[in-house]
Amino acid sequence: MTAEMRWFVDIHATPERVWQVLTDVPAYPQWNPFITGIKGTSAAGGRMSVRLAHLNVLLRPTLRPRVLEVTRGRRLRFRLRLARFGLPGLLDTEHTLTITVHDDGRVRLWHQVHFLGLLVPLVTRSLNRKNGPSFNAMNAAFKERAESKLPTCSA
């Protein structure tokens, strides 16, 4: 079973600044309402260890995403297993974050999540009801961070 969710946020910052915030992994716990701790880098083929705020009893509190693609200034893509048991095929996700620039100079950050696995039918309603507003909150926090003058580690 599969499902897909997509969000975007328009940001008044340069694409370079948006990329800096996106790849400043150590700073995520400072602004991201989902993440309480993170280790690792956003390098292709690498792994991170991400501690989450409690979201759902089926979800693991610490995730180990694998970075699949890094296209500098444009796209970051990673895969992770969300199900508490960490078994392939229960509840896996693939996240794609894409930066687009509009003719008027506006920057849009797209966040697409593709859900795969046996548990998708059981969690789809919950994902839509709970995670939609949560992802919107994360996008608002990202926008605030990108539009601020706070330095990034990747700056």
N, C-alpha and C positions, 0 to 999 in steps of 0.2 A: 504494500500500500504506500502511496505517496501523497504529499500535500506540499503546497508552496505558499509562502507569505512574502510580501514585498512592501517596503517602506522607503520614503525618501525625505530628505530635508534640504532646503535651500540655505546656503551659507554665504554670508558677505565676507569672503576672505579669498585669497588666491588659492589656486589648486595646489601650489607648493605647501602653503600653510595647512590646508586640509590633509594633505599627505603626511606632513610632519606629525600632526595630532594622531592620525590613524596608525602610524607606525611607532609612536612613542609608547611602547608597551609598558614600561615601568610606571608611567603616570596614570594608567587606566583606573586604578582604585581611587584616585583623587577626584575623578569626574564621572565615572561610569557607575550608574546605580545598581547594576547586576554584579559587578566584579569587586570582591573584597581583597583579593591578592592575585598576583600574576608573576610568573618567572618565565624566562625564555626570550626568544626574539621572533621577529616576523620574517625570518629568512626562509625562502622556499626549501621544502624538504625537512625543515626543522619542526620541533615539537615545543609546545608551551605547557605549563601547568597553571591552570586557572581555577581559583577558588571563587565560588558563586555565593551570593546571598541566597537564602532558602527560597526556592520558587515553587517546588512541587515535590511530593514524596517519591515520585517515580524517577526524579532526576538526581544524578550524582552531584554532591557538593563540590567535588574537585574534578575538573575535566582536563584531558590531555589532547588538545587539538593538534592536528598535523597541518602545517602550512602547505598548500598545494600550488599556489601561484602568487608571485609578486611581480607586478608590472609597475615599475616605479612611476608614481604620480597618477596612476590610472586605476589599478585593480589589486585587491588583496582577496585571496580565496583560501578557505580552510575547511577541514572536515573534522567532525567529532562525534563521539558516541555519548548520547545523553542518558540512556537508560542506566539505572542504578547498578545493574550487574555488568555493564560494559561489554555485553556480548554483541557481536556483529549481527545486524539484521533485526534487533529489537526496536531501537529508536536512534537512528543516525541522522546527522544533519550536515549539509554542505552550505556554508555561508559565502556569499560573494558581495564584497563591498566595492562599488564602482564610482569613480569620480567623473562627472561630466561637466563640461563648460558650455554655457549657452552664449549666443551671439552678444547678449547685453553684458557679458562678463560675470553673470551669476554662476555660482558653482553649486551643483547638486550632488549630494552623496546618496546613492542608492544602496539599500541593504536588502538582499534577497536571500531567503532561507528555504532550502529544499529539504523536506523531511522524508525519510525513508524508513520502512520497517513495520514489523508486526503490530507495534503499539500505536502507530499513527491513528487508526480509527478511534482508539480509546482516549487519545489526548487532543485530537483536533479541535473539538469544541472548547476545551480548556485553553489551548494555545491561542485560539482566536479571541476568546473573552478576556484572558488574563495577559497574554503576551503582547497583544496589539497595543494596549495602553502603555505597557512596560517598554516596548520598543520605541514608541513615540517619546516617552520620557528620556530614554537613552539618546535618541536623536536630538532632543532639545538640549541635553547636557553636552553632547558633542558639538552642537552649533555654538553654544555659549563658550566652550573651551576654544574652538577654532577662531571665533571672532574676538577673543580676548588677546591681550598682549603677553600672556604667560609664556615663558620659554619652554621649549620641548628638548628632550634629550637628543633627538635626531636633528635639531636645528643647526 
